[in-house]
Amino acid sequence: MNLENISVFDIFNLFIIGGTFLIVIIKFFQSIRLVPTKKAYIVERLGKYHKTLGPGFHALIPFIDKVAFIQDLKERTIDVPPQDCFSRDEVNVVVDAVIYLSVMDPAKASYGVTNFVYAAIELAQTSTRSIIGTLDLDRTFEERELISAKVVEVLNQAGQTWGLRVHRYEIKNIMPPHSVQNAMEKQVNAEREKRAILAKSEGDKQSRINMSEGSKREMINISEGEMQRRINQAEGKAEEILTIAKATAESIKKISSALSEKGGEKAYNLKLGEKYLDQMSHLADSNVEVIVPADISNFNNWLKSIDLKF
């Protein structure tokens, strides 16, 4: 081909053909899609929703099909900015929270709302303001779970249209005004001091009770010990008397038995005489005056005269 014979029109045609070929090649490669896990591609055919592509390899028709939206199916965290809310007792509090949600229907999430993240944040804020408006200030700190449950319920109702599912709604902070914070701190300190005083009084009361119980138990133990000592002493005396009585009865039986034998009476009188003389000797050593018979040579007659005969 002679370059001198190529006109400007021919060069323009070459550029058009090359550009068209390049566009076709680009569109061909764009029609081949590899969808990763936890992703969903929304395909439109000639401007109308056609299908949703799941994970894997997909081939589209060039110039006819196109990927209009790409949705992430993983659970995502959305911060809800701080907002002013008024409680039922007209106290202004600042509330911020976080939403945990995920896309369940990619087509609804693409066509049901322009920006579902912004819509979820706005709906969560309005719902939070409405719920806190029905609670007193003290209950707003106690009923966080109730507030979260109601906001999740409202978001899930809207999420059915938006193709979303709200898993949790957690309130991060509830900040009252500084004046209210100071009053609450004073109230908390007062409650702590009250509990400390009550705990101290209860401890002192319990200590006194324990001491009185100890004294009572000690007195009971002492009295029981004294009672047991007297019982043991009485039982010992009774046992002693019983033993002496038994021994006396036994000795009387033996004496009676001995007297009934031959010569027993004489032996008994002799024994009594010896004891009598022994006692007389002891009396003689003392300053006591003793009167004795004039004739003590006849010992047997003397014993008979003092009636020592059995």
C-alpha positions in Angstrom: 0.0 0.0 0.0 1.3 3.3 -1.0 1.2 5.7 2.0 1.0 8.6 -0.3 -2.3 7.4 -1.7 -3.9 7.1 1.9 -6.3 9.9 2.5 -7.4 11.5 5.8 -10.7 9.7 5.5 -9.0 6.4 5.4 -7.0 7.2 8.4 -10.2 8.3 10.2 -11.9 5.0 9.3 -8.9 3.0 10.6 -9.2 4.9 14.0 -12.9 4.1 14.2 -12.4 0.5 13.4 -9.5 0.2 15.9 -11.5 2.0 18.6 -14.5 -0.2 18.0 -12.5 -3.3 18.2 -10.8 -2.1 21.4 -14.2 -1.3 22.9 -15.5 -4.7 22.0 -12.5 -6.3 23.6 -13.0 -4.3 26.8 -16.7 -5.1 27.0 -15.9 -8.7 26.4 -13.5 -8.8 29.4 -16.0 -6.8 31.5 -18.7 -9.4 30.7 -16.6 -12.0 32.5 -17.2 -11.6 36.3 -15.6 -13.5 39.2 -17.8 -12.9 42.3 -16.0 -13.4 45.6 -17.6 -15.0 48.7 -20.0 -12.8 50.7 -20.5 -10.5 47.7 -23.6 -10.2 45.5 -23.6 -8.5 42.0 -26.9 -7.0 40.7 -27.2 -7.5 36.9 -29.4 -5.2 34.8 -30.3 -6.2 31.2 -31.1 -3.2 29.0 -31.7 -1.1 32.2 -34.0 -3.6 33.9 -33.1 -5.8 36.9 -32.2 -9.2 35.5 -30.6 -11.4 38.2 -28.3 -11.5 41.2 -24.9 -13.2 40.8 -23.6 -15.2 43.7 -20.0 -16.3 44.4 -18.2 -17.9 41.4 -17.6 -17.4 37.7 -20.2 -15.7 35.5 -20.4 -14.6 31.9 -22.6 -11.7 30.8 -23.8 -10.6 27.4 -21.7 -7.6 26.3 -23.5 -4.3 25.7 -26.7 -5.9 27.0 -25.9 -6.9 30.6 -24.1 -4.8 33.1 -23.4 -5.0 36.9 -25.4 -2.1 38.4 -24.7 -2.7 42.1 -22.3 -4.6 44.2 -23.6 -5.5 47.7 -21.4 -6.7 50.6 -23.2 -9.5 52.5 -21.0 -9.5 55.6 -22.3 -8.1 58.9 -21.3 -4.5 59.1 -21.0 -2.0 62.0 -22.6 1.4 61.6 -22.0 4.2 64.1 -25.0 6.3 65.0 -23.8 9.9 65.7 -24.6 11.5 69.0 -28.0 13.2 69.1 -30.0 15.2 71.6 -33.0 13.4 73.2 -35.5 14.6 75.9 -36.7 12.3 78.6 -40.2 12.3 79.9 -39.2 14.6 82.8 -37.8 17.0 80.2 -34.1 16.4 80.7 -31.8 16.7 77.7 -29.5 13.8 77.2 -27.0 13.0 74.4 -27.2 9.5 73.1 -24.9 7.7 70.7 -25.1 4.1 69.6 -23.9 1.5 67.0 -26.0 -0.7 64.7 -25.0 -4.2 63.6 -26.8 -5.2 60.4 -26.3 -7.3 57.2 -27.8 -7.4 53.7 -30.2 -10.3 53.3 -31.8 -9.5 50.0 -29.3 -7.7 47.7 -32.0 -6.7 45.1 -34.1 -4.9 47.7 -31.1 -3.3 49.3 -30.2 -1.9 45.8 -33.7 -0.8 44.7 -35.7 -0.5 47.9 -33.8 2.5 49.2 -31.3 5.0 47.9 -28.8 4.5 50.7 -29.8 1.9 53.3 -26.9 2.9 55.7 -28.1 6.5 55.9 -31.7 5.3 56.1 -30.9 2.9 59.0 -29.1 5.7 60.9 -31.9 8.2 60.5 -34.6 5.6 61.5 -32.5 4.5 64.6 -32.1 8.1 65.7 -35.8 8.9 65.4 -36.8 5.7 67.1 -34.3 6.3 70.0 -35.7 9.8 70.5 -39.3 8.5 70.6 -38.5 5.7 73.1 -36.5 7.9 75.5 -39.3 10.5 75.4 -41.5 7.9 77.2 -39.0 7.2 80.0 -37.8 9.2 83.0 -34.1 10.1 83.2 -33.3 7.4 85.8 -35.0 4.7 83.7 -33.0 5.6 80.6 -29.9 4.4 82.3 -31.6 1.2 83.6 -33.6 0.3 80.5 -30.9 0.2 77.8 -31.9 -3.3 76.8 -35.5 -2.2 76.4 -34.5 0.7 74.3 -32.2 -1.4 72.1 -34.9 -4.1 71.7 -37.5 -1.6 70.5 -35.1 0.1 68.1 -34.2 -3.3 66.6 -37.9 -4.1 66.2 -38.5 -0.9 64.3 -35.4 -1.3 62.1 -36.3 -4.9 61.2 -39.8 -3.8 60.2 -38.3 -1.4 57.7 -35.6 -3.8 56.9 -38.1 -6.2 55.3 -38.6 -3.6 52.5 -34.9 -2.7 52.4 -33.6 -6.3 52.3 -31.8 -5.8 55.6 -31.6 -7.6 58.9 -30.6 -5.7 62.1 -28.9 -8.0 64.5 -28.2 -5.6 67.4 -28.5 -2.0 68.4 -26.2 -1.1 71.3 -26.3 2.3 73.1 -22.7 3.4 73.8 -23.3 6.5 75.9 -26.1 8.4 77.5 -24.8 11.8 78.6 -27.0 14.1 80.7 -26.1 17.8 81.2 -23.3 18.7 83.7 -25.7 20.0 86.3 -27.6 16.7 86.2 -24.4 14.8 86.4 -23.3 16.7 89.5 -26.7 16.1 91.1 -26.5 12.4 90.2 -23.0 12.1 91.7 -24.1 13.8 94.9 -27.1 11.4 95.0 -24.8 8.4 94.5 -22.4 9.6 97.2 -25.3 10.1 99.6 -26.5 6.6 98.8 -23.0 5.2 99.4 -22.7 7.1 102.8 -26.1 5.8 103.7 -25.2 2.2 102.9 -21.9 2.6 104.8 -23.7 3.9 107.9 -26.3 1.1 107.7 -23.5 -1.4 107.2 -21.6 0.0 110.3 -24.8 0.0 112.4 -25.6 -3.6 111.3 -22.1 -4.7 112.1 -22.3 -3.0 115.6 -25.7 -4.6 116.2 -24.4 -8.0 115.1 -21.3 -7.6 117.3 -23.5 -6.7 120.3 -25.7 -9.7 119.6 -22.7 -12.0 119.3 -21.3 -10.7 122.6 -24.6 -11.2 124.4 -25.0 -14.6 122.9 -21.5 -15.4 124.0 -22.2 -14.2 127.5 -25.4 -16.1 127.6 -23.7 -19.3 126.4 -21.0 -18.8 128.9 -23.4 -18.4 131.8 -25.4 -21.4 130.6 -22.2 -23.5 130.4 -21.2 -22.4 133.9 -24.6 -23.2 135.4 -24.7 -26.5 133.5 -21.2 -27.3 134.8 -22.1 -26.3 138.4 -25.3 -28.4 138.1 -23.3 -31.4 136.8 -20.7 -30.9 139.5 -23.4 -31.0 142.2 -25.1 -34.0 140.6 -21.8 -35.8 140.4 -21.0 -34.8 144.1 -24.5 -36.0 145.2 -24.1 -39.2 143.2 -20.7 -39.7 144.8 -22.1 -39.1 148.3 -25.0 -41.4 147.6 -22.6 -44.0 146.3 -20.4 -43.6 149.4 -23.4 -43.9 151.7 -24.6 -46.9 149.8 -21.2 -48.5 150.0 -20.9 -47.8 153.7 -24.3 -49.1 154.3 -23.5 -52.3 152.4 -20.2 -52.7 154.3 -22.0 -52.1 157.6 -24.7 -54.6 156.8 -22.1 -57.1 155.7 -20.1 -56.5 159.0 -23.3 -56.9 161.0 -24.1 -60.1 159.2 -20.6 -61.4 159.9 -20.7 -60.3 163.6 -24.1 -61.9 164.0 -22.7 -65.1 162.4 -19.7 -65.0 164.6 -21.8 -64.5 167.8 -24.0 -67.5 166.9 -20.9 -69.7 166.9 -19.4 -71.4 170.0 -17.3 -68.9 172.0 -18.3 -66.1 169.9 -20.0 -64.1 172.7 -16.9 -64.3 174.9 -14.6 -63.3 172.1 -16.9 -60.3 171.4 -16.9 -59.3 175.0 -13.2 -59.5 175.2 -12.8 -57.3 172.1 -15.1 -54.7 173.6 -13.1 -54.8 176.8 -9.9 -54.2 174.9 -11.4 -51.2 173.1 -12.8 -49.9 176.4 -9.4 -50.1 178.1 -7.8 -48.5 175.1 -10.2 -45.6 175.3 -9.6 -45.3 179.0 -5.9 -45.0 178.4 -6.5 -42.1 176.0 -8.7 -40.4 178.6 -5.9 -40.8 181.2 -3.5 -38.9 179.0 -5.9 -36.0 178.8 -7.0 -33.6 181.6 -10.4 -35.2 181.8 -11.1 -36.8 185.2 -12.1 -40.5 185.0 -13.8 -42.4 187.8 -12.9 -46.1 187.9 -14.0 -48.8 190.4 -11.8 -49.3 193.5 -11.1 -52.9 192.6 -10.1 -53.4 188.9 -8.3 -56.6 189.4 -11.3 -58.6 188.6 -11.6 -57.5 184.9 -14.6 -59.6 184.0 -16.7 -58.4 186.9 -15.7 -54.8 186.0 -16.9 -55.2 182.5 -20.2 -56.7 183.7 -20.6 -53.8 186.1 -20.4 -51.3 183.2 -22.9 -53.5 181.2 -20.5 -54.2 178.3 -21.8 -57.7 177.9 -23.3 -58.4 174.5 
